[in-house]
Amino acid sequence: MLKVVEKTAGILRKQSVEGFDIYCTESVGFTAEVRNGSVETVKTTHRVGLAVRVLVDGRLGFAYTTDTSDDSVLVTIECAKENARVSGRDEYSFSAPSTSPFSLKYDECYPEIP
């Protein structure tokens, strides 16, 4: 998922946006149904999500997708920009500062995940 975030950020840096946030989530699940000591069904799930929030001309836009393919990332970015264009101006567009004194690297937070 880090590659998806990096790809999305790279695209957004080249766009005409004043600022952006990217939120990405991934979850993997496993369930098994057992009856009378026998396994009846086994299911695995893999869910991903990508949210993009952009600031365009002082207006906030948001879009979300569960498809992280290249085409879908581009569409999600365009949807967020279009949503910003039709929204009202917002003086409190981002709740957190655009820079942070903290520097957390993915591999430092999750060394067990390649």
VONULUM-905123 format. One record per atom (N, C-alpha, C): atom name; residue number from 0; chain; x, y, z. Coordinates in Angstrom, 3 decimals. Layout:
<dozas>
('CA'; NUM; 'A'; (X; Y; Z));
...
</dozas>
This chain:
<dozas>
('N'; 0; 'A'; (0.812; -1.198; 0.000));
('CA'; 0; 'A'; (0.000; 0.000; 0.000));
('C'; 0; 'A'; (0.856; 1.262; 0.000));
('N'; 1; 'A'; (2.054; 1.148; 0.520));
('CA'; 1; 'A'; (2.929; 2.311; 0.516));
('C'; 1; 'A'; (3.180; 2.789; -0.909));
('N'; 2; 'A'; (3.310; 1.860; -1.856));
('CA'; 2; 'A'; (3.515; 2.236; -3.251));
('C'; 2; 'A'; (2.323; 3.005; -3.804));
('N'; 3; 'A'; (1.120; 2.627; -3.402));
('CA'; 3; 'A'; (-0.090; 3.332; -3.849));
('C'; 3; 'A'; (-0.083; 4.759; -3.313));
('N'; 4; 'A'; (0.272; 4.920; -2.049));
('CA'; 4; 'A'; (0.328; 6.261; -1.446));
('C'; 4; 'A'; (1.400; 7.104; -2.137));
('N'; 5; 'A'; (2.573; 6.520; -2.358));
('CA'; 5; 'A'; (3.649; 7.258; -3.030));
('C'; 5; 'A'; (3.250; 7.650; -4.449));
('N'; 6; 'A'; (2.614; 6.743; -5.172));
('CA'; 6; 'A'; (2.163; 7.027; -6.534));
('C'; 6; 'A'; (1.128; 8.153; -6.524));
('N'; 7; 'A'; (0.175; 8.077; -5.595));
('CA'; 7; 'A'; (-0.871; 9.101; -5.496));
('C'; 7; 'A'; (-0.268; 10.456; -5.142));
('N'; 8; 'A'; (0.647; 10.477; -4.200));
('CA'; 8; 'A'; (1.303; 11.736; -3.813));
('C'; 8; 'A'; (2.091; 12.317; -4.982));
('N'; 9; 'A'; (2.779; 11.461; -5.731));
('CA'; 9; 'A'; (3.536; 11.932; -6.891));
('C'; 9; 'A'; (2.640; 12.586; -7.934));
('N'; 10; 'A'; (1.485; 11.992; -8.168));
('CA'; 10; 'A'; (0.530; 12.564; -9.127));
('C'; 10; 'A'; (-0.009; 13.887; -8.599));
('N'; 11; 'A'; (-0.383; 13.923; -7.318));
('CA'; 11; 'A'; (-0.957; 15.142; -6.737));
('C'; 11; 'A'; (0.041; 16.295; -6.708));
('N'; 12; 'A'; (1.321; 15.995; -6.533));
('CA'; 12; 'A'; (2.334; 17.067; -6.521));
('C'; 12; 'A'; (2.419; 17.773; -7.869));
('N'; 13; 'A'; (2.021; 17.090; -8.927));
('CA'; 13; 'A'; (2.057; 17.671; -10.269));
('C'; 13; 'A'; (0.741; 18.345; -10.644));
('N'; 14; 'A'; (-0.263; 18.269; -9.769));
('CA'; 14; 'A'; (-1.582; 18.823; -10.044));
('C'; 14; 'A'; (-1.668; 20.266; -9.545));
('N'; 15; 'A'; (-2.702; 20.942; -9.997));
('CA'; 15; 'A'; (-2.930; 22.320; -9.548));
('C'; 15; 'A'; (-3.794; 22.298; -8.290));
('N'; 16; 'A'; (-3.204; 21.804; -7.194));
('CA'; 16; 'A'; (-3.880; 21.798; -5.902));
('C'; 16; 'A'; (-3.004; 22.521; -4.894));
('N'; 17; 'A'; (-3.650; 23.173; -3.931));
('CA'; 17; 'A'; (-2.907; 23.910; -2.909));
('C'; 17; 'A'; (-2.395; 22.996; -1.807));
('N'; 18; 'A'; (-3.051; 21.891; -1.618));
('CA'; 18; 'A'; (-2.651; 20.940; -0.590));
('C'; 18; 'A'; (-3.431; 19.656; -0.759));
('N'; 19; 'A'; (-2.971; 18.601; -0.109));
('CA'; 19; 'A'; (-3.685; 17.332; -0.194));
('C'; 19; 'A'; (-3.376; 16.445; 0.999));
('N'; 20; 'A'; (-4.311; 15.559; 1.282));
('CA'; 20; 'A'; (-4.148; 14.485; 2.259));
('C'; 20; 'A'; (-4.451; 13.180; 1.545));
('N'; 21; 'A'; (-3.751; 12.138; 1.938));
('CA'; 21; 'A'; (-4.009; 10.804; 1.408));
('C'; 21; 'A'; (-4.185; 9.874; 2.599));
('N'; 22; 'A'; (-5.235; 9.097; 2.557));
('CA'; 22; 'A'; (-5.469; 8.102; 3.589));
('C'; 22; 'A'; (-5.645; 6.760; 2.896));
('N'; 23; 'A'; (-4.890; 5.786; 3.316));
('CA'; 23; 'A'; (-4.943; 4.468; 2.688));
('C'; 23; 'A'; (-5.131; 3.427; 3.780));
('N'; 24; 'A'; (-5.952; 2.447; 3.489));
('CA'; 24; 'A'; (-6.185; 1.389; 4.465));
('C'; 24; 'A'; (-6.149; 0.030; 3.782));
('N'; 25; 'A'; (-5.701; -0.955; 4.515));
('CA'; 25; 'A'; (-5.658; -2.316; 4.005));
('C'; 25; 'A'; (-5.951; -3.263; 5.162));
('N'; 26; 'A'; (-6.813; -4.227; 4.920));
('CA'; 26; 'A'; (-7.091; -5.216; 5.948));
('C'; 26; 'A'; (-7.198; -6.599; 5.317));
('N'; 27; 'A'; (-6.751; -7.575; 6.064));
('CA'; 27; 'A'; (-6.804; -8.963; 5.632));
('C'; 27; 'A'; (-7.530; -9.729; 6.726));
('N'; 28; 'A'; (-8.470; -10.559; 6.325));
('CA'; 28; 'A'; (-9.240; -11.314; 7.302));
('C'; 28; 'A'; (-9.321; -12.789; 6.944));
('N'; 29; 'A'; (-9.674; -13.567; 7.930));
('CA'; 29; 'A'; (-9.777; -15.009; 7.759));
('C'; 29; 'A'; (-10.897; -15.504; 8.661));
('N'; 30; 'A'; (-11.814; -16.286; 8.121));
('CA'; 30; 'A'; (-12.857; -16.912; 8.929));
('C'; 30; 'A'; (-12.983; -18.372; 8.523));
('N'; 31; 'A'; (-13.335; -19.187; 9.486));
('CA'; 31; 'A'; (-13.568; -20.603; 9.228));
('C'; 31; 'A'; (-14.822; -21.021; 9.984));
('N'; 32; 'A'; (-15.687; -21.763; 9.310));
('CA'; 32; 'A'; (-16.883; -22.306; 9.959));
('C'; 32; 'A'; (-16.651; -23.788; 10.206));
('N'; 33; 'A'; (-16.854; -24.182; 11.448));
('CA'; 33; 'A'; (-16.648; -25.573; 11.835));
('C'; 33; 'A'; (-17.948; -26.094; 12.430));
('N'; 34; 'A'; (-18.396; -27.251; 11.951));
('CA'; 34; 'A'; (-19.590; -27.915; 12.488));
('C'; 34; 'A'; (-19.259; -29.363; 12.795));
('N'; 35; 'A'; (-19.602; -29.752; 13.996));
('CA'; 35; 'A'; (-19.373; -31.131; 14.427));
('C'; 35; 'A'; (-17.922; -31.570; 14.205));
('N'; 36; 'A'; (-17.002; -30.658; 14.452));
('CA'; 36; 'A'; (-15.595; -30.990; 14.344));
('C'; 36; 'A'; (-15.024; -30.971; 12.943));
('N'; 37; 'A'; (-15.842; -30.604; 11.940));
('CA'; 37; 'A'; (-15.365; -30.560; 10.550));
('C'; 37; 'A'; (-15.426; -29.134; 10.020));
('N'; 38; 'A'; (-14.397; -28.764; 9.301));
('CA'; 38; 'A'; (-14.366; -27.438; 8.682));
('C'; 38; 'A'; (-15.303; -27.447; 7.479));
('N'; 39; 'A'; (-16.288; -26.532; 7.494));
('CA'; 39; 'A'; (-17.234; -26.461; 6.385));
('C'; 39; 'A'; (-16.848; -25.401; 5.357));
('N'; 40; 'A'; (-16.481; -24.249; 5.834));
('CA'; 40; 'A'; (-16.082; -23.188; 4.907));
('C'; 40; 'A'; (-14.898; -22.422; 5.469));
('N'; 41; 'A'; (-14.074; -21.957; 4.564));
('CA'; 41; 'A'; (-12.945; -21.103; 4.904));
('C'; 41; 'A'; (-13.011; -19.905; 3.964));
('N'; 42; 'A'; (-12.941; -18.708; 4.531));
('CA'; 42; 'A'; (-13.000; -17.491; 3.722));
('C'; 42; 'A'; (-11.847; -16.570; 4.112));
('N'; 43; 'A'; (-11.268; -15.990; 3.106));
('CA'; 43; 'A'; (-10.274; -14.950; 3.350));
('C'; 43; 'A'; (-10.762; -13.674; 2.671));
('N'; 44; 'A'; (-10.438; -12.558; 3.262));
('CA'; 44; 'A'; (-10.802; -11.269; 2.673));
('C'; 44; 'A'; (-9.569; -10.382; 2.612));
('N'; 45; 'A'; (-9.555; -9.554; 1.614));
('CA'; 45; 'A'; (-8.496; -8.559; 1.462));
('C'; 45; 'A'; (-9.176; -7.284; 0.992));
('N'; 46; 'A'; (-9.179; -6.286; 1.840));
('CA'; 46; 'A'; (-9.844; -5.022; 1.527));
('C'; 46; 'A'; (-8.821; -3.901; 1.504));
('N'; 47; 'A'; (-8.971; -3.040; 0.520));
('CA'; 47; 'A'; (-8.120; -1.855; 0.428));
('C'; 47; 'A'; (-9.006; -0.643; 0.201));
('N'; 48; 'A'; (-8.500; 0.508; 0.575));
('CA'; 48; 'A'; (-9.220; 1.746; 0.353));
('C'; 48; 'A'; (-8.246; 2.904; 0.248));
('N'; 49; 'A'; (-8.592; 3.851; -0.591));
('CA'; 49; 'A'; (-7.768; 5.036; -0.788));
('C'; 49; 'A'; (-8.665; 6.257; -0.765));
('N'; 50; 'A'; (-8.377; 7.174; 0.138));
('CA'; 50; 'A'; (-9.116; 8.428; 0.227));
('C'; 50; 'A'; (-8.174; 9.568; -0.117));
('N'; 51; 'A'; (-8.676; 10.514; -0.889));
('CA'; 51; 'A'; (-7.897; 11.678; -1.292));
('C'; 51; 'A'; (-8.695; 12.927; -0.921));
('N'; 52; 'A'; (-8.037; 13.841; -0.237));
('CA'; 52; 'A'; (-8.635; 15.125; 0.098));
('C'; 52; 'A'; (-7.735; 16.198; -0.493));
('N'; 53; 'A'; (-8.321; 17.114; -1.255));
('CA'; 53; 'A'; (-7.534; 18.158; -1.912));
('C'; 53; 'A'; (-8.101; 19.534; -1.582));
('N'; 54; 'A'; (-7.241; 20.516; -1.702));
('CA'; 54; 'A'; (-7.629; 21.906; -1.548));
('C'; 54; 'A'; (-7.371; 22.602; -2.875));
('N'; 55; 'A'; (-8.443; 23.132; -3.474));
('CA'; 55; 'A'; (-8.362; 23.827; -4.763));
('C'; 55; 'A'; (-9.050; 25.178; -4.606));
('N'; 56; 'A'; (-8.318; 26.262; -4.786));
('CA'; 56; 'A'; (-8.863; 27.617; -4.648));
('C'; 56; 'A'; (-9.595; 27.812; -3.325));
('N'; 57; 'A'; (-9.009; 27.287; -2.244));
('CA'; 57; 'A'; (-9.610; 27.451; -0.923));
('C'; 57; 'A'; (-10.829; 26.582; -0.686));
('N'; 58; 'A'; (-11.068; 25.629; -1.565));
('CA'; 58; 'A'; (-12.230; 24.748; -1.451));
('C'; 58; 'A'; (-11.752; 23.308; -1.259));
('N'; 59; 'A'; (-12.435; 22.606; -0.390));
('CA'; 59; 'A'; (-12.046; 21.252; -0.038));
('C'; 59; 'A'; (-12.837; 20.230; -0.838));
('N'; 60; 'A'; (-12.133; 19.243; -1.386));
('CA'; 60; 'A'; (-12.782; 18.151; -2.112));
('C'; 60; 'A'; (-12.281; 16.819; -1.605));
('N'; 61; 'A'; (-13.145; 15.826; -1.673));
('CA'; 61; 'A'; (-12.833; 14.504; -1.133));
('C'; 61; 'A'; (-13.345; 13.437; -2.088));
('N'; 62; 'A'; (-12.597; 12.341; -2.214));
('CA'; 62; 'A'; (-13.053; 11.179; -2.975));
('C'; 62; 'A'; (-12.416; 9.933; -2.385));
('N'; 63; 'A'; (-13.089; 8.805; -2.575));
('CA'; 63; 'A'; (-12.651; 7.533; -1.989));
('C'; 63; 'A'; (-12.853; 6.416; -2.996));
('N'; 64; 'A'; (-11.953; 5.441; -2.988));
('CA'; 64; 'A'; (-12.101; 4.279; -3.853));
('C'; 64; 'A'; (-11.588; 3.035; -3.144));
('N'; 65; 'A'; (-12.119; 1.895; -3.583));
('CA'; 65; 'A'; (-11.599; 0.611; -3.106));
('C'; 65; 'A'; (-10.806; -0.082; -4.206));
('N'; 66; 'A'; (-10.609; 0.616; -5.305));
('CA'; 66; 'A'; (-9.830; 0.106; -6.434));
('C'; 66; 'A'; (-8.545; 0.931; -6.515));
('N'; 67; 'A'; (-7.410; 0.309; -6.286));
('CA'; 67; 'A'; (-6.152; 1.056; -6.270));
('C'; 67; 'A'; (-5.349; 0.881; -7.562));
('N'; 68; 'A'; (-6.032; 0.530; -8.638));
('CA'; 68; 'A'; (-5.361; 0.458; -9.934));
('C'; 68; 'A'; (-4.973; 1.872; -10.371));
('N'; 69; 'A'; (-4.047; 1.970; -11.302));
('CA'; 69; 'A'; (-3.588; 3.276; -11.778));
('C'; 69; 'A'; (-4.748; 4.139; -12.283));
('N'; 70; 'A'; (-5.614; 3.546; -13.103));
('CA'; 70; 'A'; (-6.746; 4.304; -13.653));
('C'; 70; 'A'; (-7.673; 4.804; -12.551));
('N'; 71; 'A'; (-7.946; 3.949; -11.571));
('CA'; 71; 'A'; (-8.850; 4.344; -10.496));
('C'; 71; 'A'; (-8.250; 5.439; -9.615));
('N'; 72; 'A'; (-6.953; 5.380; -9.386));
('CA'; 72; 'A'; (-6.293; 6.438; -8.614));
('C'; 72; 'A'; (-6.446; 7.777; -9.337));
('N'; 73; 'A'; (-6.244; 7.779; -10.647));
('CA'; 73; 'A'; (-6.406; 9.016; -11.429));
('C'; 73; 'A'; (-7.843; 9.530; -11.363));
('N'; 74; 'A'; (-8.805; 8.637; -11.497));
('CA'; 74; 'A'; (-10.218; 9.031; -11.432));
('C'; 74; 'A'; (-10.541; 9.584; -10.042));
('N'; 75; 'A'; (-10.029; 8.950; -9.002));
('CA'; 75; 'A'; (-10.288; 9.404; -7.633));
('C'; 75; 'A'; (-9.729; 10.805; -7.411));
('N'; 76; 'A'; (-8.539; 11.056; -7.908));
('CA'; 76; 'A'; (-7.950; 12.394; -7.793));
('C'; 76; 'A'; (-8.814; 13.412; -8.531));
('N'; 77; 'A'; (-9.226; 13.095; -9.740));
('CA'; 77; 'A'; (-10.066; 14.019; -10.517));
('C'; 77; 'A'; (-11.406; 14.259; -9.835));
('N'; 78; 'A'; (-11.986; 13.217; -9.244));
('CA'; 78; 'A'; (-13.248; 13.377; -8.518));
('C'; 78; 'A'; (-13.071; 14.303; -7.307));
('N'; 79; 'A'; (-11.980; 14.133; -6.578));
('CA'; 79; 'A'; (-11.721; 14.996; -5.425));
('C'; 79; 'A'; (-11.572; 16.449; -5.877));
('N'; 80; 'A'; (-10.853; 16.668; -6.984));
('CA'; 80; 'A'; (-10.682; 18.030; -7.502));
('C'; 80; 'A'; (-12.018; 18.615; -7.953));
('N'; 81; 'A'; (-12.831; 17.825; -8.620));
('CA'; 81; 'A'; (-14.143; 18.307; -9.076));
('C'; 81; 'A'; (-15.048; 18.611; -7.880));
('N'; 82; 'A'; (-15.010; 17.762; -6.859));
('CA'; 82; 'A'; (-15.795; 18.018; -5.648));
('C'; 82; 'A'; (-15.352; 19.321; -4.986));
('N'; 83; 'A'; (-14.066; 19.616; -5.032));
('CA'; 83; 'A'; (-13.569; 20.882; -4.471));
('C'; 83; 'A'; (-14.098; 22.067; -5.270));
('N'; 84; 'A'; (-14.126; 21.932; -6.576));
('CA'; 84; 'A'; (-14.576; 23.048; -7.424));
('C'; 84; 'A'; (-16.031; 23.430; -7.161));
('N'; 85; 'A'; (-16.864; 22.468; -6.756));
('CA'; 85; 'A'; (-18.286; 22.752; -6.543));
('C'; 85; 'A'; (-18.634; 22.982; -5.075));
('N'; 86; 'A'; (-17.646; 22.918; -4.190));
('CA'; 86; 'A'; (-17.920; 23.147; -2.771));
('C'; 86; 'A'; (-17.673; 24.612; -2.419));
('N'; 87; 'A'; (-18.145; 25.007; -1.249));
('CA'; 87; 'A'; (-17.922; 26.369; -0.783));
('C'; 87; 'A'; (-16.532; 26.535; -0.210));
('N'; 88; 'A'; (-16.090; 27.776; -0.125));
('CA'; 88; 'A'; (-14.774; 28.034; 0.474));
('C'; 88; 'A'; (-14.803; 27.660; 1.948));
('N'; 89; 'A'; (-13.656; 27.188; 2.440));
('CA'; 89; 'A'; (-13.556; 26.718; 3.816));
('C'; 89; 'A'; (-12.260; 27.236; 4.417));
('N'; 90; 'A'; (-12.384; 28.157; 5.388));
('CA'; 90; 'A'; (-11.160; 28.698; 5.985));
('C'; 90; 'A'; (-10.453; 27.685; 6.883));
('N'; 91; 'A'; (-11.148; 26.618; 7.258));
('CA'; 91; 'A'; (-10.555; 25.569; 8.086));
('C'; 91; 'A'; (-10.388; 24.304; 7.260));
('N'; 92; 'A'; (-9.766; 24.423; 6.128));
('CA'; 92; 'A'; (-9.721; 23.339; 5.152));
('C'; 92; 'A'; (-9.001; 22.083; 5.640));
('N'; 93; 'A'; (-7.923; 22.238; 6.367));
('CA'; 93; 'A'; (-7.203; 21.076; 6.887));
('C'; 93; 'A'; (-7.071; 21.244; 8.388));
('N'; 94; 'A'; (-7.344; 20.172; 9.123));
('CA'; 94; 'A'; (-7.313; 20.269; 10.571));
('C'; 94; 'A'; (-5.900; 20.156; 11.146));
('N'; 95; 'A'; (-4.988; 19.596; 10.377));
('CA'; 95; 'A'; (-3.624; 19.422; 10.862));
('C'; 95; 'A'; (-2.678; 20.276; 10.021));
('N'; 96; 'A'; (-1.557; 20.670; 10.580));
('CA'; 96; 'A'; (-0.595; 21.447; 9.791));
('C'; 96; 'A'; (-0.034; 20.616; 8.642));
('N'; 97; 'A'; (0.382; 21.294; 7.582));
('CA'; 97; 'A'; (0.902; 20.582; 6.415));
('C'; 97; 'A'; (2.298; 20.030; 6.659));
('N'; 98; 'A'; (2.974; 20.562; 7.671));
('CA'; 98; 'A'; (4.285; 20.020; 8.028));
('C'; 98; 'A'; (4.234; 19.566; 9.477));
('N'; 99; 'A'; (5.073; 18.653; 9.799));
('CA'; 99; 'A'; (5.075; 18.109; 11.147));
('C'; 99; 'A'; (6.514; 17.968; 11.627));
('N'; 100; 'A'; (6.741; 18.182; 12.916));
('CA'; 100; 'A'; (8.091; 17.977; 13.435));
('C'; 100; 'A'; (8.437; 16.493; 13.532));
('N'; 101; 'A'; (7.430; 15.631; 13.348));
('CA'; 101; 'A'; (7.651; 14.189; 13.440));
('C'; 101; 'A'; (7.915; 13.601; 12.074));
('N'; 102; 'A'; (8.810; 12.665; 12.020));
('CA'; 102; 'A'; (9.116; 11.971; 10.774));
('C'; 102; 'A'; (9.007; 10.479; 11.033));
('N'; 103; 'A'; (7.882; 9.898; 10.647));
('CA'; 103; 'A'; (7.678; 8.473; 10.837));
('C'; 103; 'A'; (7.780; 7.783; 9.493));
('N'; 104; 'A'; (8.685; 6.858; 9.397));
('CA'; 104; 'A'; (8.840; 6.104; 8.169));
('C'; 104; 'A'; (8.100; 4.789; 8.304));
('N'; 105; 'A'; (7.507; 4.360; 7.224));
('CA'; 105; 'A'; (6.702; 3.145; 7.203));
('C'; 105; 'A'; (7.439; 1.961; 7.804));
('N'; 106; 'A'; (8.682; 1.746; 7.367));
('CA'; 106; 'A'; (9.406; 0.567; 7.838));
('C'; 106; 'A'; (9.780; 0.665; 9.316));
('N'; 107; 'A'; (9.840; 1.886; 9.854));
('CA'; 107; 'A'; (10.092; 2.032; 11.281));
('C'; 107; 'A'; (8.851; 1.683; 12.102));
('N'; 108; 'A'; (7.675; 1.993; 11.548));
('CA'; 108; 'A'; (6.423; 1.714; 12.253));
('C'; 108; 'A'; (6.020; 0.246; 12.116));
('N'; 109; 'A'; (6.281; -0.332; 10.955));
('CA'; 109; 'A'; (5.852; -1.694; 10.672));
('C'; 109; 'A'; (7.010; -2.511; 10.104));
('N'; 110; 'A'; (8.036; -2.798; 10.912));
('CA'; 110; 'A'; (9.203; -3.513; 10.380));
('C'; 110; 'A'; (8.892; -4.932; 9.940));
('N'; 111; 'A'; (7.815; -5.517; 10.447));
('CA'; 111; 'A'; (7.496; -6.899; 10.093));
('C'; 111; 'A'; (6.778; -7.010; 8.753));
('N'; 112; 'A'; (6.338; -5.881; 8.190));
('CA'; 112; 'A'; (5.635; -5.897; 6.912));
('C'; 112; 'A'; (6.597; -5.436; 5.818));
('N'; 113; 'A'; (6.777; -6.262; 4.787));
('CA'; 113; 'A'; (7.728; -5.873; 3.728));
('C'; 113; 'A'; (7.205; -4.722; 2.890));
</dozas>
